[in-house]
């Protein structure tokens, strides 16, 4: 009888451990998301005035040549459409840090047709 109780409690503990691990992985995966159809990333509009920083960015960005999450056109004025970025030194709409690995989003610079690919 003691063996059955020990076996049952071990089985319950393992099932609980597996379920807790799966739930924690799902929560971590939902923490960051890819750009969505309304051109946002974690409620940050992916257009506007952008400041490049070395630490504490709103978004970590990797520049790629193929398969971007967002096509970016650099403009001098009126960055009011998806993918149009105006680089500024002060008063940005959001801050980015350029990284080589583990980005939040991947961008490709374009001369025309900015936005979601």
N, C-alpha and C positions, 0 to 999 in steps of 0.2 A: 504493500500500500504506500509506503514512504517513497518507493522508487517511482510510482505513478505520479504522486504529488510533485516530486522533484522534477520529473520529466515534463509534466504539464506546466509548472511554473517557469522552467527554462524555455519552453516553447513560447509561452506568452511573452517572456522578456525579449526573446529574439524577434518576434513579430513586432512588438512595440518599438524596438531599436530600428528595425528596417523601415517601418512607417515613419518614424520621426526623421530618419535620414533622408527619405524621399521628400518629405514635406520641407525640410530645410533646403534641399537642393532646388526645389521649385520656387521657394521664396527668393533665394539668391539669384536665380535666373530671371525672375520678374523685376529685379531691382533696376536693371538697365534694359533698354529696348532699342530696336532699330528705328530709323525714321518711319513715320507713318504717313498715310495718305494726305493728312492735313499739314505736312511739312513741319513737324515738330519732333523733338527728341526729349523725352522726360519733361514735357510742357515748356520747352524752350523752342521758340521759333527759329528755324534754320535759315533765316535771312535777316539782314539788318547790319548794324554796325558791330564789327568784330575786333576784339583786342587780343593779340597774341601774348601769352604769359608763359613763364617757366614753371610756375607752381600754382596750385589751387585753381585749376580751370573748371569751367562749367562742363566742357566737353573735351575729351581726348580725341584727336583727329590724326588719321594716317592718310598721307597722299599716295594714291595708287594710279596705275596706268590702265587698269582694266577692272571691271566688276565693282564699281563704286556703289556706296549707299546713296550718295548725293553728288550731282554734278554742280560745281561751283563756278560762277562767273564773277570775277573781281570787277567792281564798278567804282567810279569816283563820286557818284551821287545817286540818290533815289534807290537804295537797296530794299525795294518794297515788294519783291516777288520771291518765291521759293528758290533758294540757291544763289541769290544775288548777295554778295558780301562786300561791304566797304570796310577796309581796315582802318582803325583809328587808334590813337594813343590814349584817349580819355573818353569817359562816358559811353562805354560800349553797351549794346543790347545783351551780349554774352561774350564770355572769354573762352578761348581755345588754347590748347597746348598741343603742339605737333609731336607725335611719338612715332617710333619705328615698330613697336609691337604693342599688342593688347589695346587697340583703340576702341573708343565707344562707337565711332562711325568712320567710314572710309570715304574720302572725297577724291574727285578727279576734277582738275581745272579744265574749263571749256571756254571757248570764245563765243559760243551761242548755245541756246537751248539749255539754260540752267534748270535745276530742279531734280525731282526724283526720276531715275532712269526708267 
